[in-house]
Amino acid sequence: MKNEMTATRVRIDAIKADEDNARVHDARQIDAIARSLTAFGQRRPIVLDDQGTVIAGNGTLAAAKALGWTEIDAVVAPFATPEERRAYAIADNRTGNLAEWSHEALIAALRDADGETIAATGFTRAEYDQIRMELLAQANQPGDAEAHQSGYKRAASANEGYDAYLASTERNIVLEYPMPRYLALIDAWAAYRSIHGHEGNNESLLHLIAAATGGEAPR
């Protein structure tokens, strides 16, 4: 049987929070929900029972109150028994917890987002940067594809690697930055490559040198 419900605008002062809610909403979560409501608006209604008590969306209601809202979108859902009502309230919270994040997809989706937009997703900038660093570290683990395309193969030992480096015609440049500047540099470099259609960082660096010196880039 298809259960169709239509959302309506309901005055917040006519809604009762669920005093028996098993889900605890701390200050950080309320703040994150408030940021999301501010950035994106309310994109899904809260769920009320026929007595006007929130069954799903207690955090959204609290955030809306904190923002000074006087109305909110809601749907009224019928429940056959109090047990069914309570079980749905738990299921609404628990089922979302069972999902996992694809960190690769997450970073790709937020790559061009500013700090305010990232905060509206519920992640802090520090959490986002930490995930990026973990992915970078995984990409450079031994056994993965070679991290550097430097013209010589990874040596079997440190001494052999150093000898191979000395014998090669290429040299590495090492730059040290605090983490925030490093991540900002990576983002800027990626944007510069995209704008100019460069295939890699080396080409972008040479292009920058040529632009700064007004001459041809070194080869």
Phi and psi in degrees as GROMACS dihedral restraints (atoms count N, CA, C in turn):
[ dihedral_restraints ]
;  ai    aj    ak    al  type     phi  dphi    fc
    3     4     5     6     1   -82.0    20    10
    4     5     6     7     1   126.9    20    10
    6     7     8     9     1  -106.4    20    10
    7     8     9    10     1   103.7    20    10
    9    10    11    12     1   -99.1    20    10
   10    11    12    13     1   129.8    20    10
   12    13    14    15     1  -129.4    20    10
   13    14    15    16     1   141.2    20    10
   15    16    17    18     1  -112.1    20    10
   16    17    18    19     1   130.7    20    10
   18    19    20    21     1   -75.4    20    10
   19    20    21    22     1   142.2    20    10
   21    22    23    24     1  -133.4    20    10
   22    23    24    25     1   159.6    20    10
   24    25    26    27     1   -80.9    20    10
   25    26    27    28     1   127.4    20    10
   27    28    29    30     1  -124.2    20    10
   28    29    30    31     1   138.6    20    10
   30    31    32    33     1   -67.0    20    10
   31    32    33    34     1   131.9    20    10
   33    34    35    36     1   -63.6    20    10
   34    35    36    37     1   -34.3    20    10
   36    37    38    39     1   -70.7    20    10
   37    38    39    40     1    -7.2    20    10
   39    40    41    42     1   -97.0    20    10
   40    41    42    43     1    -0.2    20    10
   42    43    44    45     1  -104.0    20    10
   43    44    45    46     1   140.5    20    10
   45    46    47    48     1  -109.1    20    10
   46    47    48    49     1   129.8    20    10
   48    49    50    51     1   -68.8    20    10
   49    50    51    52     1   153.3    20    10
   51    52    53    54     1   -80.8    20    10
   52    53    54    55     1   105.8    20    10
   54    55    56    57     1   -67.3    20    10
   55    56    57    58     1   -21.8    20    10
   57    58    59    60     1   -99.7    20    10
   58    59    60    61     1    13.2    20    10
   60    61    62    63     1   -59.3    20    10
   61    62    63    64     1   127.2    20    10
   63    64    65    66     1   -80.9    20    10
   64    65    66    67     1    -9.8    20    10
   66    67    68    69     1   -95.3    20    10
   67    68    69    70     1   123.5    20    10
   69    70    71    72     1   -95.2    20    10
   70    71    72    73     1   127.8    20    10
   72    73    74    75     1  -106.0    20    10
   73    74    75    76     1   110.8    20    10
   75    76    77    78     1   -86.2    20    10
   76    77    78    79     1   177.1    20    10
   78    79    80    81     1   -62.9    20    10
   79    80    81    82     1   -37.2    20    10
   81    82    83    84     1   -63.9    20    10
   82    83    84    85     1   -41.7    20    10
   84    85    86    87     1   -67.7    20    10
   85    86    87    88     1   -41.2    20    10
   87    88    89    90     1   -61.1    20    10
   88    89    90    91     1   -42.0    20    10
   90    91    92    93     1   -62.8    20    10
   91    92    93    94     1   -41.4    20    10
   93    94    95    96     1   -64.1    20    10
   94    95    96    97     1   -42.0    20    10
   96    97    98    99     1   -64.5    20    10
   97    98    99   100     1   -40.6    20    10
   99   100   101   102     1   -62.8    20    10
  100   101   102   103     1   -40.6    20    10
  102   103   104   105     1   -62.7    20    10
  103   104   105   106     1   -40.4    20    10
  105   106   107   108     1   -65.8    20    10
  106   107   108   109     1   -43.5    20    10
  108   109   110   111     1   -62.3    20    10
  109   110   111   112     1   -38.4    20    10
  111   112   113   114     1   -68.0    20    10
  112   113   114   115     1   -41.3    20    10
  114   115   116   117     1   -77.6    20    10
  115   116   117   118     1   -39.0    20    10
  117   118   119   120     1  -117.9    20    10
  118   119   120   121     1   -11.3    20    10
  120   121   122   123     1    79.9    20    10
  121   122   123   124     1   178.0    20    10
  123   124   125   126     1   -85.9    20    10
  124   125   126   127     1   111.4    20    10
  126   127   128   129     1   -97.6    20    10
  127   128   129   130     1   -11.7    20    10
  129   130   131   132     1  -144.5    20    10
  130   131   132   133     1   145.1    20    10
  132   133   134   135     1   -76.8    20    10
  133   134   135   136     1   157.6    20    10
  135   136   137   138     1   -80.3    20    10
  136   137   138   139     1   164.5    20    10
  138   139   140   141     1  -112.6    20    10
  139   140   141   142     1   128.6    20    10
  141   142   143   144     1  -115.6    20    10
  142   143   144   145     1   154.1    20    10
  144   145   146   147     1   -88.7    20    10
  145   146   147   148     1  -177.7    20    10
  147   148   149   150     1   -73.6    20    10
  148   149   150   151     1    -1.9    20    10
  150   151   152   153     1  -101.6    20    10
  151   152   153   154     1     2.7    20    10
  153   154   155   156     1    81.4    20    10
  154   155   156   157     1    18.0    20    10
  156   157   158   159     1   -95.3    20    10
  157   158   159   160     1   138.0    20    10
  159   160   161   162     1   -70.8    20    10
  160   161   162   163     1   128.1    20    10
  162   163   164   165     1  -103.6    20    10
  163   164   165   166     1   -36.7    20    10
  165   166   167   168     1  -139.0    20    10
  166   167   168   169     1   122.3    20    10
  168   169   170   171     1   117.3    20    10
  169   170   171   172     1    23.3    20    10
  171   172   173   174     1   -62.0    20    10
  172   173   174   175     1   -38.0    20    10
  174   175   176   177     1   -65.5    20    10
  175   176   177   178     1   -40.7    20    10
  177   178   179   180     1   -63.8    20    10
  178   179   180   181     1   -40.2    20    10
  180   181   182   183     1   -62.9    20    10
  181   182   183   184     1   -45.1    20    10
  183   184   185   186     1   -62.9    20    10
  184   185   186   187     1   -40.9    20    10
  186   187   188   189     1   -66.6    20    10
  187   188   189   190     1   -40.7    20    10
  189   190   191   192     1   -62.6    20    10
  190   191   192   193     1   -39.6    20    10
  192   193   194   195     1   -63.5    20    10
  193   194   195   196     1   -42.2    20    10
  195   196   197   198     1   -62.9    20    10
  196   197   198   199     1   -30.2    20    10
  198   199   200   201     1   -83.5    20    10
  199   200   201   202     1    -5.8    20    10
  201   202   203   204     1    85.5    20    10
  202   203   204   205     1    15.4    20    10
  204   205   206   207     1   -66.7    20    10
  205   206   207   208     1   149.4    20    10
  207   208   209   210     1  -110.5    20    10
  208   209   210   211     1   -15.8    20    10
  210   211   212   213     1  -136.6    20    10
  211   212   213   214     1   158.9    20    10
  213   214   215   216     1  -152.0    20    10
  214   215   216   217     1   151.1    20    10
  216   217   218   219     1   -77.2    20    10
  217   218   219   220     1   135.1    20    10
  219   220   221   222     1  -148.8    20    10
  220   221   222   223     1   156.6    20    10
  222   223   224   225     1  -123.4    20    10
  223   224   225   226     1   148.9    20    10
  225   226   227   228     1  -102.6    20    10
  226   227   228   229     1   122.6    20    10
  228   229   230   231     1  -111.8    20    10
  229   230   231   232     1   132.3    20    10
  231   232   233   234     1   -81.4    20    10
  232   233   234   235     1   142.8    20    10
  234   235   236   237     1  -129.7    20    10
  235   236   237   238     1   137.4    20    10
  237   238   239   240     1   -71.6    20    10
  238   239   240   241     1   -36.1    20    10
  240   241   242   243     1  -140.8    20    10
  241   242   243   244     1   160.0    20    10
  243   244   245   246     1   -59.9    20    10
  244   245   246   247     1   -32.4    20    10
  246   247   248   249     1   -65.8    20    10
  247   248   249   250     1   -40.8    20    10
  249   250   251   252     1   -65.2    20    10
  250   251   252   253     1   -41.3    20    10
  252   253   254   255     1   -59.4    20    10
  253   254   255   256     1   -47.0    20    10
  255   256   257   258     1   -66.5    20    10
  256   257   258   259     1   -40.8    20    10
  258   259   260   261     1   -64.1    20    10
  259   260   261   262     1   -38.7    20    10
  261   262   263   264     1   -65.1    20    10
  262   263   264   265     1   -41.0    20    10
  264   265   266   267     1   -59.1    20    10
  265   266   267   268     1   -40.6    20    10
  267   268   269   270     1   -69.9    20    10
  268   269   270   271     1   -43.7    20    10
  270   271   272   273     1   -61.3    20    10
  271   272   273   274     1   -38.2    20    10
  273   274   275   276     1   -59.9    20    10
  274   275   276   277     1   -35.7    20    10
  276   277   278   279     1   -84.7    20    10
  277   278   279   280     1   -42.5    20    10
  279   280   281   282     1   -71.5    20    10
  280   281   282   283     1   -40.1    20    10
  282   283   284   285     1   -61.5    20    10
  283   284   285   286     1   -35.4    20    10
  285   286   287   288     1   -67.5    20    10
  286   287   288   289     1   -29.9    20    10
  288   289   290   291     1   -69.3    20    10
  289   290   291   292     1   -19.1    20    10
  291   292   293   294     1   -81.1    20    10
  292   293   294   295     1   -10.4    20    10
  294   295   296   297     1   -81.9    20    10
  295   296   297   298     1   157.8    20    10
  297   298   299   300     1  -121.0    20    10
  298   299   300   301     1   157.3    20    10
  300   301   302   303     1   -91.4    20    10
  301   302   303   304     1   139.9    20    10
  303   304   305   306     1   -89.9    20    10
  304   305   306   307     1   105.9    20    10
  306   307   308   309     1   -63.9    20    10
  307   308   309   310     1   -34.6    20    10
  309   310   311   312     1   -61.9    20    10
  310   311   312   313     1   -46.6    20    10
  312   313   314   315     1   -67.3    20    10
  313   314   315   316     1   -36.4    20    10
  315   316   317   318     1   -62.7    20    10
  316   317   318   319     1   -48.2    20    10
  318   319   320   321     1   -64.5    20    10
  319   320   321   322     1   -40.0    20    10
  321   322   323   324     1   -63.8    20    10
  322   323   324   325     1   -39.3    20    10
  324   325   326   327     1   -69.1    20    10
  325   326   327   328     1   -31.2    20    10
  327   328   329   330     1  -105.6    20    10
  328   329   330   331     1    11.4    20    10
  330   331   332   333     1   -57.3    20    10
  331   332   333   334     1   -39.4    20    10
  333   334   335   336     1  -100.1    20    10
  334   335   336   337     1     8.8    20    10
  336   337   338   339     1   -80.7    20    10
  337   338   339   340     1   146.1    20    10
  339   340   341   342     1   -85.6    20    10
  340   341   342   343     1   175.6    20    10
  342   343   344   345     1   -61.1    20    10
  343   344   345   346     1   -37.2    20    10
  345   346   347   348     1   -65.9    20    10
  346   347   348   349     1   -40.2    20    10
  348   349   350   351     1   -68.3    20    10
  349   350   351   352     1   -41.1    20    10
  351   352   353   354     1   -60.2    20    10
  352   353   354   355     1   -43.8    20    10
  354   355   356   357     1   -61.0    20    10
  355   356   357   358     1   -33.9    20    10
  357   358   359   360     1   -69.6    20    10
  358   359   360   361     1   -16.6    20    10
  360   361   362   363     1   -83.7    20    10
  361   362   363   364     1   -11.3    20    10
  363   364   365   366     1   102.0    20    10
  364   365   366   367     1   -11.4    20    10
  366   367   368   369     1   -91.4    20    10
  367   368   369   370     1   146.7    20    10
  369   370   371   372     1   -88.3    20    10
  370   371   372   373     1   161.7    20    10
  372   373   374   375     1   -61.8    20    10
  373   374   375   376     1   -37.0    20    10
  375   376   377   378     1   -63.4    20    10
  376   377   378   379     1   -40.5    20    10
  378   379   380   381     1   -65.2    20    10
  379   380   381   382     1   -43.0    20    10
  381   382   383   384     1   -60.6    20    10
  382   383   384   385     1   -46.8    20    10
  384   385   386   387     1   -64.1    20    10
  385   386   387   388     1   -37.0    20    10
  387   388   389   390     1   -64.4    20    10
  388   389   390   391     1   -42.0    20    10
  390   391   392   393     1   -62.5    20    10
  391   392   393   394     1   -42.2    20    10
  393   394   395   396     1   -60.7    20    10
  394   395   396   397     1   -43.7    20    10
  396   397   398   399     1   -65.6    20    10
  397   398   399   400     1   -38.8    20    10
  399   400   401   402     1   -63.8    20    10
  400   401   402   403     1   -40.0    20    10
  402   403   404   405     1   -65.9    20    10
  403   404   405   406     1   -40.1    20    10
  405   406   407   408     1   -63.7    20    10
  406   407   408   409     1   -40.9    20    10
  408   409   410   411     1   -64.9    20    10
  409   410   411   412     1   -40.7    20    10
  411   412   413   414     1   -64.0    20    10
  412   413   414   415     1   -37.2    20    10
  414   415   416   417     1   -67.2    20    10
  415   416   417   418     1   -21.4    20    10
  417   418   419   420     1  -107.1    20    10
  418   419   420   421     1    14.9    20    10
  420   421   422   423     1   -71.5    20    10
  421   422   423   424     1   145.1    20    10
  423   424   425   426     1   -58.2    20    10
  424   425   426   427     1   139.5    20    10
  426   427   428   429     1   101.0    20    10
  427   428   429   430     1   -20.4    20    10
  429   430   431   432     1   -81.4    20    10
  430   431   432   433     1  -179.2    20    10
  432   433   434   435     1   -58.9    20    10
  433   434   435   436     1   147.1    20    10
  435   436   437   438     1   -56.2    20    10
  436   437   438   439     1   132.0    20    10
  438   439   440   441     1   -72.8    20    10
  439   440   441   442     1   -29.2    20    10
  441   442   443   444     1  -122.8    20    10
  442   443   444   445     1   126.5    20    10
  444   445   446   447     1   -92.7    20    10
  445   446   447   448     1    79.4    20    10
  447   448   449   450     1  -104.3    20    10
  448   449   450   451     1     3.1    20    10
  450   451   452   453     1    95.4    20    10
  451   452   453   454     1    -6.6    20    10
  453   454   455   456     1  -138.7    20    10
  454   455   456   457     1   148.6    20    10
  456   457   458   459     1   -77.0    20    10
  457   458   459   460     1   154.4    20    10
  459   460   461   462     1   -59.5    20    10
  460   461   462   463     1   129.8    20    10
  462   463   464   465     1   -80.7    20    10
  463   464   465   466     1   161.7    20    10
  465   466   467   468     1   -75.3    20    10
  466   467   468   469     1   -24.7    20    10
  468   469   470   471     1  -139.2    20    10
  469   470   471   472     1   167.6    20    10
  471   472   473   474     1   -62.8    20    10
  472   473   474   475     1   -42.4    20    10
  474   475   476   477     1   -64.3    20    10
  475   476   477   478     1   -44.1    20    10
  477   478   479   480     1   -64.6    20    10
  478   479   480   481     1   -37.3    20    10
  480   481   482   483     1   -64.3    20    10
  481   482   483   484     1   -41.4    20    10
  483   484   485   486     1   -67.2    20    10
  484   485   486   487     1   -40.3    20    10
  486   487   488   489     1   -61.6    20    10
  487   488   489   490     1   -41.5    20    10
  489   490   491   492     1   -65.0    20    10
  490   491   492   493     1   -37.9    20    10
  492   493   494   495     1   -63.7    20    10
  493   494   495   496     1   -44.5    20    10
  495   496   497   498     1   -64.1    20    10
  496   497   498   499     1   -34.9    20    10
  498   499   500   501     1   -79.4    20    10
  499   500   501   502     1   -16.7    20    10
  501   502   503   504     1   -78.3    20    10
  502   503   504   505     1   166.7    20    10
  504   505   506   507     1   -98.1    20    10
  505   506   507   508     1     9.4    20    10
  507   508   509   510     1  -118.9    20    10
  508   509   510   511     1   155.6    20    10
  510   511   512   513     1  -133.7    20    10
  511   512   513   514     1   149.6    20    10
  513   514   515   516     1   -94.7    20    10
  514   515   516   517     1   146.2    20    10
  516   517   518   519     1  -110.4    20    10
  517   518   519   520     1   125.5    20    10
  519   520   521   522     1  -109.4    20    10
  520   521   522   523     1   123.8    20    10
  522   523   524   525     1  -116.8    20    10
  523   524   525   526     1   134.9    20    10
  525   526   527   528     1  -111.8    20    10
  526   527   528   529     1   127.3    20    10
  528   529   530   531     1  -136.8    20    10
  529   530   531   532     1   152.0    20    10
  531   532   533   534     1   -61.7    20    10
  532   533   534   535     1   155.0    20    10
  534   535   536   537     1   -53.1    20    10
  535   536   537   538     1   -47.0    20    10
  537   538   539   540     1   -60.1    20    10
  538   539   540   541     1   -41.2    20    10
  540   541   542   543     1   -69.6    20    10
  541   542   543   544     1   -36.2    20    10
  543   544   545   546     1   -61.7    20    10
  544   545   546   547     1   -47.4    20    10
  546   547   548   549     1   -65.7    20    10
  547   548   549   550     1   -37.5    20    10
  549   550   551   552     1   -64.3    20    10
  550   551   552   553     1   -38.2    20    10
  552   553   554   555     1   -64.6    20    10
  553   554   555   556     1   -43.3    20    10
  555   556   557   558     1   -60.0    20    10
  556   557   558   559     1   -44.1    20    10
  558   559   560   561     1   -64.0    20    10
  559   560   561   562     1   -45.0    20    10
  561   562   563   564     1   -64.9    20    10
  562   563   564   565     1   -39.3    20    10
  564   565   566   567     1   -65.4    20    10
  565   566   567   568     1   -41.9    20    10
  567   568   569   570     1   -62.2    20    10
  568   569   570   571     1   -41.2    20    10
  570   571   572   573     1   -65.3    20    10
  571   572   573   574     1   -40.1    20    10
  573   574   575   576     1   -64.9    20    10
  574   575   576   577     1   -42.4    20    10
  576   577   578   579     1   -60.4    20    10
  577   578   579   580     1   -42.6    20    10
  579   580   581   582     1   -65.9    20    10
  580   581   582   583     1   -42.7    20    10
  582   583   584   585     1   -62.6    20    10
  583   584   585   586     1   -40.9    20    10
  585   586   587   588     1   -99.4    20    10
  586   587   588   589     1     0.5    20    10
  588   589   590   591     1    69.1    20    10
  589   590   591   592     1    31.2    20    10
  591   592   593   594     1   -81.0    20    10
  592   593   594   595     1   150.1    20    10
  594   595   596   597     1   -84.2    20    10
  595   596   597   598     1   -25.5    20    10
  597   598   599   600     1  -156.3    20    10
  598   599   600   601     1   176.4    20    10
  600   601   602   603     1   -64.6    20    10
  601   602   603   604     1   -35.4    20    10
  603   604   605   606     1   -59.5    20    10
  604   605   606   607     1   -45.1    20    10
  606   607   608   609     1   -64.1    20    10
  607   608   609   610     1   -39.3    20    10
  609   610   611   612     1   -65.9    20    10
  610   611   612   613     1   -40.1    20    10
  612   613   614   615     1   -63.3    20    10
  613   614   615   616     1   -44.1    20    10
  615   616   617   618     1   -63.7    20    10
  616   617   618   619     1   -37.3    20    10
  618   619   620   621     1   -64.3    20    10
  619   620   621   622     1   -40.4    20    10
  621   622   623   624     1   -65.0    20    10
  622   623   624   625     1   -40.8    20    10
  624   625   626   627     1   -62.3    20    10
  625   626   627   628     1   -44.5    20    10
  627   628   629   630     1   -62.8    20    10
  628   629   630   631     1   -39.5    20    10
  630   631   632   633     1   -68.6    20    10
  631   632   633   634     1   -36.4    20    10
  633   634   635   636     1   -74.7    20    10
  634   635   636   637     1   -33.0    20    10
  636   637   638   639     1   -94.7    20    10
  637   638   639   640     1   -13.5    20    10
  639   640   641   642     1    72.9    20    10
  640   641   642   643     1    15.4    20    10
  642   643   644   645     1  -128.9    20    10
  643   644   645   646     1  -157.5    20    10
  645   646   647   648     1   -87.8    20    10
  646   647   648   649     1   147.8    20    10
  648   649   650   651     1   -72.0    20    10
  649   650   651   652     1   147.1    20    10
  651   652   653   654     1   -64.1    20    10
  652   653   654   655     1   151.4    20    10
